[in-house]
C-alpha cells in the first residue's frame, strides 16, 4: 500500500512511498523544457493555474513528511497560509496544499514513527 497519497478535485492523482531526503518534485512538464518533474501536474491545467516547472518538493525531514516550496513564482500555500521558500513544512493527512491556484489534498501519510 502506498504511504502517501494526493487528491485533486476529489480524485486520487498520485500514490507513492514516503520520499527519501532527496524527495519528489511536483511541477509541470513543458514542451519548451526537457525537465520532467517526479509528479507532473500538466494534465490538471497546471500551466494555466500558475504551477511552476519545479514548484514544490516532498521530502523526509526530521523523520516526517515535509513540503518545500522551490522558489515558485506563484507560491505554495499549506492550509491557506503561504509557506516560505526553501524551508521544510510538516505535512499531515487532511492538509490542503495549493500550488499556484491548483489545490491538492493530502489524503494519506504513514504515521510519523514509520517515516
LOVONU-200630 format. One line per field, with one value per residue (C-alpha): residue number from 1; x, y, z. Coordinates in pm, whole numbers, always signed. Layout:
BEGIN
num <- [NUM_...] $
c1 <- [X_...] $
c2 <- [Y_...] $
c3 <- [Z_...] $
This chain:
BEGIN
num <- [1_2_3_4_5_6_7_8_9_10_11_12_13_14_15_16_17_18_19_20_21_22_23_24_25_26_27_28_29_30_31_32_33_34_35_36_37_38_39_40_41_42_43_44_45_46_47_48_49_50_51_52_53_54_55_56_57_58_59_60_61_62_63_64_65_66_67_68_69_70_71_72_73_74_75_76_77_78_79_80_81_82_83_84_85_86_87_88_89_90_91_92_93_94_95_96_97_98_99_100_101_102_103_104_105_106_107_108_109_110_111_112_113_114_115] $
c1 <- [+0_+140_+248_+150_-148_-260_-602_-714_-1083_-1179_-981_-660_-391_-71_+22_+380_+608_+729_+1018_+1379_+1574_+1601_+1223_+979_+948_+597_+557_+460_+618_+655_+721_+997_+1193_+1345_+1279_+1021_+907_+859_+491_+372_+63_+38_-282_-454_-418_-108_+30_-298_-316_+30_+222_+596_+801_+973_+715_+749_+923_+801_+1091_+1156_+1299_+1346_+1152_+839_+694_+758_+686_+935_+849_+1123_+1114_+800_+670_+312_+382_+273_+6_-37_-385_-437_-108_+175_+492_+842_+1061_+1342_+1203_+1053_+696_+545_+252_-20_-323_-606_-379_-464_-180_-224_+40_-38_-418_-425_-549_-426_-527_-307_-532_-287_+51_+202_+226_+528_+705_+701_+885] $
c2 <- [+0_+346_+552_+891_+993_+1320_+1415_+1681_+1752_+1459_+1208_+1039_+1163_+1026_+748_+678_+569_+825_+1011_+992_+1306_+1381_+1371_+1409_+1725_+1837_+2067_+2059_+1938_+2187_+2148_+2410_+2220_+1877_+1879_+1625_+1653_+1337_+1431_+1600_+1816_+1918_+1715_+1931_+2261_+2334_+2598_+2793_+2757_+2906_+2591_+2624_+2354_+2287_+2410_+2209_+1905_+1648_+1531_+1342_+1580_+1511_+1186_+1347_+1420_+1786_+2015_+2270_+2549_+2558_+2937_+2906_+3218_+3194_+3046_+2747_+2753_+2498_+2503_+2857_+3007_+3087_+2899_+3041_+2908_+2665_+2584_+2246_+2247_+1929_+1774_+1551_+1366_+1610_+1902_+2119_+2231_+2500_+2532_+2842_+2812_+2430_+2277_+1935_+1741_+1502_+1205_+961_+983_+698_+777_+981_+685_+496_+765] $
c3 <- [+0_-87_+212_+68_-143_-310_-444_-689_-747_-519_-730_-626_-862_-707_-469_-371_-92_+156_-4_+97_+185_-190_-219_-505_-714_-812_-1107_-1471_-1789_-2070_-2442_-2413_-2149_-2110_-1735_-1614_-1252_-1049_-1017_-1338_-1289_-1657_-1704_-1442_-1635_-1429_-1665_-1662_-1284_-1224_-1138_-1196_-1369_-1036_-787_-464_-325_-76_+141_+460_+717_+1090_+1048_+899_+558_+469_+176_+47_-196_-464_-518_-727_-900_-771_-429_-227_+42_+319_+474_+342_+462_+224_+310_+280_+1_+81_+428_+520_+649_+803_+614_+756_+622_+559_+473_+174_-50_-313_-584_-785_-795_-817_-492_-380_-71_+124_+197_+348_+520_+719_+1089_+1196_+1357_+1024_+827] $
